[in-house]
């Protein structure tokens, strides 16, 4: 099981208890800047950053795996230094893994994001810079220009390694003249997107408890189909339908 904090609030006590039952459980928070004032504007109604950091430290001390979604990133409004500082803070409270995802939007809704940043009273020059960087279209979707994303991911890769955390990306593509190609293989140091690999579980006998499948490939079903053990011998799983 896992606790994915979609609304950026703190888990209730029953969830904290449930997370300790299975060694494969993990908790995930959404934090996209280390700047407290900016976070309040980007994530209205969320828990305070300091309270989230305290909860992460508590869960870490209880042995719970912690994965953070740094999502969405708004370059110009958020700086690379903000994100490096976030990595350092997260590492200091016991975070295991972080996922970086830059903002994107379908073409006819791009203006909504820019207008929302103005409405939330971010510095005008910061929003103008974001508007300038939010200019690349890949597969019919607006995203941050490629050179900036790659530069930041390279810097963040070094920062996460220095702080003994793993990282991955989420739907980050580079221009290949078609619908885009995946950047993840170049910037992922974890087993899977959300962090460590979790094996498929099965029951050796109908009445038995579920147990990890021996030899299950840690990188996931699609990688396993091409490079891995195929120990499940299941075409359905290997196609990740």
Secondary structure, 3 states (H helix, E strand, C coil): CEEEECCCCCCCHHHHHHHCCCCCCEEEEECCCCCHHHHHHHCCCCCCHHHHHHHHHHHHHCCCEEEEEEEEECECCECHHHHHHHHHHHHHCCCCEEEEEECEEEHHHHHHHHHHHHHCCCCHHHHHHHHHHCCEEECCEEECCHHHHHHHHHHHHHHHHHCCCEEEECCCEECCCCCCEECHHHHCCCCECCECCCCCEECCCCCCCCEECCCCCCCCHHHHHHHCCCCCCCHHHHCCC
